[in-house]
Amino acid sequence: MPNPKRRHSQQRSAKRRTHYKAVAATLSVDGTTGETHVRHRAHVSEGKLFYRGQVVAEKSPIQK
């Protein structure tokens, strides 16, 4: 695997990293439950797991 012949400067590494920024998560309101949740992620509401407005899984009475 190729390696650099000379060491890269700190400035060169910092220039490459300038585009990495922390971004706030995008939130959406579920039309079925009306809850706010992170987009493209399943969320729990009243013991049920919802994704894209549909129930994906329900909590069984045996589980705590």
C-alpha positions in Angstrom: 0.0 0.0 0.0 1.5 3.4 -0.9 2.7 5.7 1.8 3.6 9.3 1.6 7.4 9.9 1.3 7.2 13.0 3.4 5.0 13.9 6.4 1.8 16.0 5.6 1.6 19.2 7.4 -1.1 19.9 10.1 -2.6 22.6 7.9 -3.1 20.2 5.1 -5.0 17.8 7.4 -7.0 20.7 8.8 -8.1 21.9 5.4 -9.4 18.4 4.6 -11.4 18.3 7.8 -13.1 21.7 7.4 -16.1 20.2 5.7 -17.0 17.9 8.5 -19.7 19.7 10.5 -22.1 18.6 13.2 -25.7 18.8 11.8 -28.9 18.8 13.8 -31.1 15.8 13.2 -34.1 16.4 11.0 -37.4 15.9 12.8 -40.8 14.9 11.5 -44.3 14.6 12.9 -45.9 11.2 12.5 -49.3 11.5 10.9 -50.7 8.4 12.7 -49.6 9.2 16.3 -48.8 12.9 16.0 -45.4 12.3 17.7 -42.2 14.1 16.7 -39.4 11.7 15.8 -36.2 11.6 13.9 -36.7 11.1 10.2 -36.2 7.6 8.7 -36.1 6.0 12.1 -38.6 3.8 13.9 -40.1 5.2 17.1 -42.0 3.8 20.0 -45.4 5.2 20.9 -47.8 3.7 23.5 -45.8 0.4 23.6 -45.9 0.0 19.8 -43.0 0.4 17.3 -44.0 2.6 14.4 -42.2 3.2 11.1 -43.6 5.2 8.2 -46.9 5.5 9.9 -47.5 1.7 10.3 -47.1 -0.6 13.3 -44.0 -2.7 12.9 -44.0 -4.5 16.3 -46.1 -4.5 19.4 -44.8 -5.1 22.9 -46.0 -8.5 24.2 -47.5 -8.7 27.7 -44.7 -11.1 28.8 -41.9 -8.6 28.2 -41.2 -5.9 30.8 
